[in-house]
Amino acid sequence: MKVAVDLDVCQDHGQCAIAAPDVFQINEDGKLEYDGSPGDSLRDDVEDAVDVCPVQAILIEG
């Protein structure tokens, strides 16, 4: 599974980090960091993150 975040759209709300903390984190500067190739075992969490993103900046590829 590949995960992409449109960082031009992302507003660093952090809802994804709550839904999928093993994939998304807010760094000490308040900016999103993420694993672009998480294991398939995390798909449900990533799908939850996609659903809760208020600006729909997250995309699952494959």
BAGURO-237060 format. One record per atom (N, C-alpha, C): residue number from 1; residue in one letter; atom name; x, y, z. Coordinates in steps of 0.05 Angstrom, whole numbers, plus 5000, padded with zeros to 4 digits. Last residue first. Layout:
BEGIN
<bavo><seq>NUM</seq><type>A</type><atom>CA</atom><x>X</x><y>Y</y><z>Z</z></bavo>
...
//
This chain:
BEGIN
<bavo><seq>62</seq><type>G</type><atom>N</atom><x>4938</x><y>5037</y><z>4914</z></bavo>
<bavo><seq>62</seq><type>G</type><atom>CA</atom><x>4944</x><y>5008</y><z>4914</z></bavo>
<bavo><seq>62</seq><type>G</type><atom>C</atom><x>4937</x><y>4994</y><z>4940</z></bavo>
<bavo><seq>61</seq><type>E</type><atom>N</atom><x>4941</x><y>5093</y><z>4950</z></bavo>
<bavo><seq>61</seq><type>E</type><atom>CA</atom><x>4947</x><y>5083</y><z>4923</z></bavo>
<bavo><seq>61</seq><type>E</type><atom>C</atom><x>4954</x><y>5054</y><z>4925</z></bavo>
<bavo><seq>60</seq><type>I</type><atom>N</atom><x>4902</x><y>5137</y><z>4985</z></bavo>
<bavo><seq>60</seq><type>I</type><atom>CA</atom><x>4913</x><y>5110</y><z>4985</z></bavo>
<bavo><seq>60</seq><type>I</type><atom>C</atom><x>4917</x><y>5102</y><z>4956</z></bavo>
<bavo><seq>59</seq><type>L</type><atom>N</atom><x>4910</x><y>5204</y><z>5004</z></bavo>
<bavo><seq>59</seq><type>L</type><atom>CA</atom><x>4902</x><y>5186</y><z>4983</z></bavo>
<bavo><seq>59</seq><type>L</type><atom>C</atom><x>4916</x><y>5159</y><z>4987</z></bavo>
<bavo><seq>58</seq><type>I</type><atom>N</atom><x>4889</x><y>5262</y><z>5039</z></bavo>
<bavo><seq>58</seq><type>I</type><atom>CA</atom><x>4903</x><y>5236</y><z>5040</z></bavo>
<bavo><seq>58</seq><type>I</type><atom>C</atom><x>4892</x><y>5218</y><z>5018</z></bavo>
<bavo><seq>57</seq><type>A</type><atom>N</atom><x>4860</x><y>5308</y><z>5044</z></bavo>
<bavo><seq>57</seq><type>A</type><atom>CA</atom><x>4887</x><y>5310</y><z>5032</z></bavo>
<bavo><seq>57</seq><type>A</type><atom>C</atom><x>4901</x><y>5284</y><z>5030</z></bavo>
<bavo><seq>56</seq><type>Q</type><atom>N</atom><x>4809</x><y>5326</y><z>5063</z></bavo>
<bavo><seq>56</seq><type>Q</type><atom>CA</atom><x>4812</x><y>5304</y><z>5044</z></bavo>
<bavo><seq>56</seq><type>Q</type><atom>C</atom><x>4838</x><y>5305</y><z>5029</z></bavo>
<bavo><seq>55</seq><type>V</type><atom>N</atom><x>4803</x><y>5361</y><z>5103</z></bavo>
<bavo><seq>55</seq><type>V</type><atom>CA</atom><x>4807</x><y>5373</y><z>5077</z></bavo>
<bavo><seq>55</seq><type>V</type><atom>C</atom><x>4812</x><y>5352</y><z>5055</z></bavo>
<bavo><seq>54</seq><type>P</type><atom>N</atom><x>4795</x><y>5330</y><z>5149</z></bavo>
<bavo><seq>54</seq><type>P</type><atom>CA</atom><x>4775</x><y>5350</y><z>5142</z></bavo>
<bavo><seq>54</seq><type>P</type><atom>C</atom><x>4779</x><y>5364</y><z>5115</z></bavo>
<bavo><seq>53</seq><type>C</type><atom>N</atom><x>4800</x><y>5261</y><z>5152</z></bavo>
<bavo><seq>53</seq><type>C</type><atom>CA</atom><x>4815</x><y>5285</y><z>5143</z></bavo>
<bavo><seq>53</seq><type>C</type><atom>C</atom><x>4795</x><y>5307</y><z>5135</z></bavo>
<bavo><seq>52</seq><type>V</type><atom>N</atom><x>4771</x><y>5215</y><z>5162</z></bavo>
<bavo><seq>52</seq><type>V</type><atom>CA</atom><x>4769</x><y>5237</y><z>5181</z></bavo>
<bavo><seq>52</seq><type>V</type><atom>C</atom><x>4784</x><y>5262</y><z>5173</z></bavo>
<bavo><seq>51</seq><type>D</type><atom>N</atom><x>4782</x><y>5181</y><z>5118</z></bavo>
<bavo><seq>51</seq><type>D</type><atom>CA</atom><x>4754</x><y>5189</y><z>5124</z></bavo>
<bavo><seq>51</seq><type>D</type><atom>C</atom><x>4753</x><y>5213</y><z>5143</z></bavo>
<bavo><seq>50</seq><type>V</type><atom>N</atom><x>4837</x><y>5173</y><z>5123</z></bavo>
<bavo><seq>50</seq><type>V</type><atom>CA</atom><x>4826</x><y>5185</y><z>5099</z></bavo>
<bavo><seq>50</seq><type>V</type><atom>C</atom><x>4798</x><y>5197</y><z>5105</z></bavo>
<bavo><seq>49</seq><type>A</type><atom>N</atom><x>4837</x><y>5146</y><z>5172</z></bavo>
<bavo><seq>49</seq><type>A</type><atom>CA</atom><x>4850</x><y>5172</y><z>5170</z></bavo>
<bavo><seq>49</seq><type>A</type><atom>C</atom><x>4840</x><y>5187</y><z>5145</z></bavo>
<bavo><seq>48</seq><type>D</type><atom>N</atom><x>4812</x><y>5098</y><z>5157</z></bavo>
<bavo><seq>48</seq><type>D</type><atom>CA</atom><x>4799</x><y>5115</y><z>5177</z></bavo>
<bavo><seq>48</seq><type>D</type><atom>C</atom><x>4811</x><y>5144</y><z>5175</z></bavo>
<bavo><seq>47</seq><type>E</type><atom>N</atom><x>4851</x><y>5079</y><z>5123</z></bavo>
<bavo><seq>47</seq><type>E</type><atom>CA</atom><x>4825</x><y>5086</y><z>5112</z></bavo>
<bavo><seq>47</seq><type>E</type><atom>C</atom><x>4809</x><y>5103</y><z>5131</z></bavo>
<bavo><seq>46</seq><type>V</type><atom>N</atom><x>4891</x><y>5070</y><z>5161</z></bavo>
<bavo><seq>46</seq><type>V</type><atom>CA</atom><x>4895</x><y>5090</y><z>5141</z></bavo>
<bavo><seq>46</seq><type>V</type><atom>C</atom><x>4869</x><y>5099</y><z>5128</z></bavo>
<bavo><seq>45</seq><type>D</type><atom>N</atom><x>4867</x><y>5028</y><z>5190</z></bavo>
<bavo><seq>45</seq><type>D</type><atom>CA</atom><x>4873</x><y>5053</y><z>5204</z></bavo>
<bavo><seq>45</seq><type>D</type><atom>C</atom><x>4877</x><y>5076</y><z>5183</z></bavo>
<bavo><seq>44</seq><type>D</type><atom>N</atom><x>4864</x><y>4989</y><z>5150</z></bavo>
<bavo><seq>44</seq><type>D</type><atom>CA</atom><x>4840</x><y>4999</y><z>5163</z></bavo>
<bavo><seq>44</seq><type>D</type><atom>C</atom><x>4844</x><y>5025</y><z>5176</z></bavo>
<bavo><seq>43</seq><type>R</type><atom>N</atom><x>4920</x><y>4981</y><z>5137</z></bavo>
<bavo><seq>43</seq><type>R</type><atom>CA</atom><x>4901</x><y>4992</y><z>5118</z></bavo>
<bavo><seq>43</seq><type>R</type><atom>C</atom><x>4876</x><y>5004</y><z>5131</z></bavo>
<bavo><seq>42</seq><type>L</type><atom>N</atom><x>4959</x><y>4957</y><z>5166</z></bavo>
<bavo><seq>42</seq><type>L</type><atom>CA</atom><x>4950</x><y>4984</y><z>5176</z></bavo>
<bavo><seq>42</seq><type>L</type><atom>C</atom><x>4929</x><y>4996</y><z>5157</z></bavo>
<bavo><seq>41</seq><type>S</type><atom>N</atom><x>4975</x><y>4913</y><z>5140</z></bavo>
<bavo><seq>41</seq><type>S</type><atom>CA</atom><x>4960</x><y>4909</y><z>5165</z></bavo>
<bavo><seq>41</seq><type>S</type><atom>C</atom><x>4949</x><y>4935</y><z>5176</z></bavo>
<bavo><seq>40</seq><type>D</type><atom>N</atom><x>5007</x><y>4930</y><z>5099</z></bavo>
<bavo><seq>40</seq><type>D</type><atom>CA</atom><x>4978</x><y>4926</y><z>5093</z></bavo>
<bavo><seq>40</seq><type>D</type><atom>C</atom><x>4962</x><y>4921</y><z>5118</z></bavo>
<bavo><seq>39</seq><type>G</type><atom>N</atom><x>5053</x><y>4980</y><z>5123</z></bavo>
<bavo><seq>39</seq><type>G</type><atom>CA</atom><x>5045</x><y>4953</y><z>5118</z></bavo>
<bavo><seq>39</seq><type>G</type><atom>C</atom><x>5015</x><y>4951</y><z>5113</z></bavo>
<bavo><seq>38</seq><type>P</type><atom>N</atom><x>5065</x><y>5043</y><z>5088</z></bavo>
<bavo><seq>38</seq><type>P</type><atom>CA</atom><x>5059</x><y>5027</y><z>5112</z></bavo>
<bavo><seq>38</seq><type>P</type><atom>C</atom><x>5051</x><y>4998</y><z>5104</z></bavo>
<bavo><seq>37</seq><type>S</type><atom>N</atom><x>5095</x><y>5084</y><z>5057</z></bavo>
<bavo><seq>37</seq><type>S</type><atom>CA</atom><x>5092</x><y>5056</y><z>5050</z></bavo>
<bavo><seq>37</seq><type>S</type><atom>C</atom><x>5087</x><y>5038</y><z>5075</z></bavo>
<bavo><seq>36</seq><type>G</type><atom>N</atom><x>5100</x><y>5134</y><z>5078</z></bavo>
<bavo><seq>36</seq><type>G</type><atom>CA</atom><x>5087</x><y>5132</y><z>5052</z></bavo>
<bavo><seq>36</seq><type>G</type><atom>C</atom><x>5083</x><y>5103</y><z>5043</z></bavo>
<bavo><seq>35</seq><type>D</type><atom>N</atom><x>5089</x><y>5157</y><z>5140</z></bavo>
<bavo><seq>35</seq><type>D</type><atom>CA</atom><x>5102</x><y>5135</y><z>5127</z></bavo>
<bavo><seq>35</seq><type>D</type><atom>C</atom><x>5087</x><y>5130</y><z>5100</z></bavo>
<bavo><seq>34</seq><type>Y</type><atom>N</atom><x>5094</x><y>5228</y><z>5154</z></bavo>
<bavo><seq>34</seq><type>Y</type><atom>CA</atom><x>5079</x><y>5203</y><z>5150</z></bavo>
<bavo><seq>34</seq><type>Y</type><atom>C</atom><x>5096</x><y>5183</y><z>5136</z></bavo>
<bavo><seq>33</seq><type>E</type><atom>N</atom><x>5082</x><y>5290</y><z>5188</z></bavo>
<bavo><seq>33</seq><type>E</type><atom>CA</atom><x>5101</x><y>5271</y><z>5177</z></bavo>
<bavo><seq>33</seq><type>E</type><atom>C</atom><x>5086</x><y>5244</y><z>5174</z></bavo>
<bavo><seq>32</seq><type>L</type><atom>N</atom><x>5057</x><y>5356</y><z>5192</z></bavo>
<bavo><seq>32</seq><type>L</type><atom>CA</atom><x>5052</x><y>5327</y><z>5188</z></bavo>
<bavo><seq>32</seq><type>L</type><atom>C</atom><x>5076</x><y>5313</y><z>5177</z></bavo>
<bavo><seq>31</seq><type>K</type><atom>N</atom><x>5079</x><y>5402</y><z>5242</z></bavo>
<bavo><seq>31</seq><type>K</type><atom>CA</atom><x>5076</x><y>5394</y><z>5214</z></bavo>
<bavo><seq>31</seq><type>K</type><atom>C</atom><x>5073</x><y>5364</y><z>5212</z></bavo>
<bavo><seq>30</seq><type>G</type><atom>N</atom><x>5095</x><y>5422</y><z>5291</z></bavo>
<bavo><seq>30</seq><type>G</type><atom>CA</atom><x>5067</x><y>5422</y><z>5284</z></bavo>
<bavo><seq>30</seq><type>G</type><atom>C</atom><x>5060</x><y>5415</y><z>5256</z></bavo>
<bavo><seq>29</seq><type>D</type><atom>N</atom><x>5147</x><y>5414</y><z>5305</z></bavo>
<bavo><seq>29</seq><type>D</type><atom>CA</atom><x>5141</x><y>5440</y><z>5292</z></bavo>
<bavo><seq>29</seq><type>D</type><atom>C</atom><x>5111</x><y>5443</y><z>5284</z></bavo>
<bavo><seq>28</seq><type>E</type><atom>N</atom><x>5147</x><y>5363</y><z>5322</z></bavo>
<bavo><seq>28</seq><type>E</type><atom>CA</atom><x>5149</x><y>5384</y><z>5342</z></bavo>
<bavo><seq>28</seq><type>E</type><atom>C</atom><x>5145</x><y>5412</y><z>5331</z></bavo>
<bavo><seq>27</seq><type>N</type><atom>N</atom><x>5098</x><y>5331</y><z>5279</z></bavo>
<bavo><seq>27</seq><type>N</type><atom>CA</atom><x>5124</x><y>5334</y><z>5290</z></bavo>
<bavo><seq>27</seq><type>N</type><atom>C</atom><x>5124</x><y>5358</y><z>5310</z></bavo>
<bavo><seq>26</seq><type>I</type><atom>N</atom><x>5047</x><y>5285</y><z>5280</z></bavo>
<bavo><seq>26</seq><type>I</type><atom>CA</atom><x>5052</x><y>5313</y><z>5279</z></bavo>
<bavo><seq>26</seq><type>I</type><atom>C</atom><x>5079</x><y>5318</y><z>5293</z></bavo>
<bavo><seq>25</seq><type>Q</type><atom>N</atom><x>5043</x><y>5226</y><z>5240</z></bavo>
<bavo><seq>25</seq><type>Q</type><atom>CA</atom><x>5051</x><y>5239</y><z>5264</z></bavo>
<bavo><seq>25</seq><type>Q</type><atom>C</atom><x>5053</x><y>5269</y><z>5259</z></bavo>
<bavo><seq>24</seq><type>F</type><atom>N</atom><x>5017</x><y>5165</y><z>5213</z></bavo>
<bavo><seq>24</seq><type>F</type><atom>CA</atom><x>5018</x><y>5195</y><z>5213</z></bavo>
<bavo><seq>24</seq><type>F</type><atom>C</atom><x>5026</x><y>5206</y><z>5240</z></bavo>
<bavo><seq>23</seq><type>V</type><atom>N</atom><x>5024</x><y>5111</y><z>5226</z></bavo>
<bavo><seq>23</seq><type>V</type><atom>CA</atom><x>5029</x><y>5120</y><z>5199</z></bavo>
<bavo><seq>23</seq><type>V</type><atom>C</atom><x>5034</x><y>5151</y><z>5198</z></bavo>
<bavo><seq>22</seq><type>D</type><atom>N</atom><x>5009</x><y>5100</y><z>5276</z></bavo>
<bavo><seq>22</seq><type>D</type><atom>CA</atom><x>5032</x><y>5085</y><z>5267</z></bavo>
<bavo><seq>22</seq><type>D</type><atom>C</atom><x>5041</x><y>5095</y><z>5239</z></bavo>
<bavo><seq>21</seq><type>P</type><atom>N</atom><x>4961</x><y>5129</y><z>5284</z></bavo>
<bavo><seq>21</seq><type>P</type><atom>CA</atom><x>4986</x><y>5139</y><z>5296</z></bavo>
<bavo><seq>21</seq><type>P</type><atom>C</atom><x>5012</x><y>5124</y><z>5287</z></bavo>
<bavo><seq>20</seq><type>A</type><atom>N</atom><x>4909</x><y>5140</y><z>5256</z></bavo>
<bavo><seq>20</seq><type>A</type><atom>CA</atom><x>4929</x><y>5121</y><z>5248</z></bavo>
<bavo><seq>20</seq><type>A</type><atom>C</atom><x>4957</x><y>5130</y><z>5258</z></bavo>
<bavo><seq>19</seq><type>A</type><atom>N</atom><x>4876</x><y>5177</y><z>5283</z></bavo>
<bavo><seq>19</seq><type>A</type><atom>CA</atom><x>4864</x><y>5153</y><z>5270</z></bavo>
<bavo><seq>19</seq><type>A</type><atom>C</atom><x>4885</x><y>5132</y><z>5264</z></bavo>
<bavo><seq>18</seq><type>I</type><atom>N</atom><x>4912</x><y>5216</y><z>5298</z></bavo>
<bavo><seq>18</seq><type>I</type><atom>CA</atom><x>4895</x><y>5204</y><z>5319</z></bavo>
<bavo><seq>18</seq><type>I</type><atom>C</atom><x>4884</x><y>5177</y><z>5308</z></bavo>
<bavo><seq>17</seq><type>A</type><atom>N</atom><x>4933</x><y>5231</y><z>5250</z></bavo>
<bavo><seq>17</seq><type>A</type><atom>CA</atom><x>4951</x><y>5221</y><z>5271</z></bavo>
<bavo><seq>17</seq><type>A</type><atom>C</atom><x>4936</x><y>5208</y><z>5293</z></bavo>
<bavo><seq>16</seq><type>C</type><atom>N</atom><x>4888</x><y>5253</y><z>5225</z></bavo>
<bavo><seq>16</seq><type>C</type><atom>CA</atom><x>4900</x><y>5228</y><z>5215</z></bavo>
<bavo><seq>16</seq><type>C</type><atom>C</atom><x>4918</x><y>5215</y><z>5235</z></bavo>
<bavo><seq>15</seq><type>Q</type><atom>N</atom><x>4881</x><y>5300</y><z>5253</z></bavo>
<bavo><seq>15</seq><type>Q</type><atom>CA</atom><x>4861</x><y>5279</y><z>5256</z></bavo>
<bavo><seq>15</seq><type>Q</type><atom>C</atom><x>4871</x><y>5252</y><z>5246</z></bavo>
<bavo><seq>14</seq><type>G</type><atom>N</atom><x>4915</x><y>5343</y><z>5245</z></bavo>
<bavo><seq>14</seq><type>G</type><atom>CA</atom><x>4924</x><y>5320</y><z>5262</z></bavo>
<bavo><seq>14</seq><type>G</type><atom>C</atom><x>4904</x><y>5298</y><z>5266</z></bavo>
<bavo><seq>13</seq><type>H</type><atom>N</atom><x>4916</x><y>5389</y><z>5215</z></bavo>
<bavo><seq>13</seq><type>H</type><atom>CA</atom><x>4896</x><y>5386</y><z>5237</z></bavo>
<bavo><seq>13</seq><type>H</type><atom>C</atom><x>4903</x><y>5364</y><z>5256</z></bavo>
<bavo><seq>12</seq><type>D</type><atom>N</atom><x>4948</x><y>5407</y><z>5173</z></bavo>
<bavo><seq>12</seq><type>D</type><atom>CA</atom><x>4960</x><y>5397</y><z>5198</z></bavo>
<bavo><seq>12</seq><type>D</type><atom>C</atom><x>4940</x><y>5397</y><z>5221</z></bavo>
<bavo><seq>11</seq><type>Q</type><atom>N</atom><x>4926</x><y>5417</y><z>5125</z></bavo>
<bavo><seq>11</seq><type>Q</type><atom>CA</atom><x>4927</x><y>5440</y><z>5143</z></bavo>
<bavo><seq>11</seq><type>Q</type><atom>C</atom><x>4936</x><y>5432</y><z>5171</z></bavo>
<bavo><seq>10</seq><type>C</type><atom>N</atom><x>4939</x><y>5398</y><z>5058</z></bavo>
<bavo><seq>10</seq><type>C</type><atom>CA</atom><x>4939</x><y>5391</y><z>5087</z></bavo>
<bavo><seq>10</seq><type>C</type><atom>C</atom><x>4942</x><y>5416</y><z>5104</z></bavo>
<bavo><seq>9</seq><type>V</type><atom>N</atom><x>4950</x><y>5418</y><z>5008</z></bavo>
<bavo><seq>9</seq><type>V</type><atom>CA</atom><x>4922</x><y>5419</y><z>5018</z></bavo>
<bavo><seq>9</seq><type>V</type><atom>C</atom><x>4921</x><y>5415</y><z>5048</z></bavo>
<bavo><seq>8</seq><type>D</type><atom>N</atom><x>5003</x><y>5410</y><z>5001</z></bavo>
<bavo><seq>8</seq><type>D</type><atom>CA</atom><x>4993</x><y>5437</y><z>4995</z></bavo>
<bavo><seq>8</seq><type>D</type><atom>C</atom><x>4964</x><y>5441</y><z>5005</z></bavo>
<bavo><seq>7</seq><type>L</type><atom>N</atom><x>5009</x><y>5357</y><z>5011</z></bavo>
<bavo><seq>7</seq><type>L</type><atom>CA</atom><x>5018</x><y>5375</y><z>5032</z></bavo>
<bavo><seq>7</seq><type>L</type><atom>C</atom><x>5010</x><y>5404</y><z>5026</z></bavo>
<bavo><seq>6</seq><type>D</type><atom>N</atom><x>4973</x><y>5305</y><z>5001</z></bavo>
<bavo><seq>6</seq><type>D</type><atom>CA</atom><x>4977</x><y>5331</y><z>4987</z></bavo>
<bavo><seq>6</seq><type>D</type><atom>C</atom><x>4983</x><y>5352</y><z>5008</z></bavo>
<bavo><seq>5</seq><type>V</type><atom>N</atom><x>5000</x><y>5244</y><z>5014</z></bavo>
<bavo><seq>5</seq><type>V</type><atom>CA</atom><x>4986</x><y>5267</y><z>5026</z></bavo>
<bavo><seq>5</seq><type>V</type><atom>C</atom><x>4993</x><y>5291</y><z>5010</z></bavo>
<bavo><seq>4</seq><type>A</type><atom>N</atom><x>4994</x><y>5175</y><z>5001</z></bavo>
<bavo><seq>4</seq><type>A</type><atom>CA</atom><x>5003</x><y>5201</y><z>4992</z></bavo>
<bavo><seq>4</seq><type>A</type><atom>C</atom><x>4987</x><y>5223</y><z>5006</z></bavo>
<bavo><seq>3</seq><type>V</type><atom>N</atom><x>5015</x><y>5109</y><z>5009</z></bavo>
<bavo><seq>3</seq><type>V</type><atom>CA</atom><x>4999</x><y>5131</y><z>5020</z></bavo>
<bavo><seq>3</seq><type>V</type><atom>C</atom><x>5011</x><y>5157</y><z>5011</z></bavo>
<bavo><seq>2</seq><type>K</type><atom>N</atom><x>5010</x><y>5044</y><z>4984</z></bavo>
<bavo><seq>2</seq><type>K</type><atom>CA</atom><x>5024</x><y>5070</y><z>4984</z></bavo>
<bavo><seq>2</seq><type>K</type><atom>C</atom><x>5004</x><y>5091</y><z>4994</z></bavo>
<bavo><seq>1</seq><type>M</type><atom>N</atom><x>5017</x><y>4976</y><z>5000</z></bavo>
<bavo><seq>1</seq><type>M</type><atom>CA</atom><x>5000</x><y>5000</y><z>5000</z></bavo>
<bavo><seq>1</seq><type>M</type><atom>C</atom><x>5018</x><y>5025</y><z>5000</z></bavo>
//
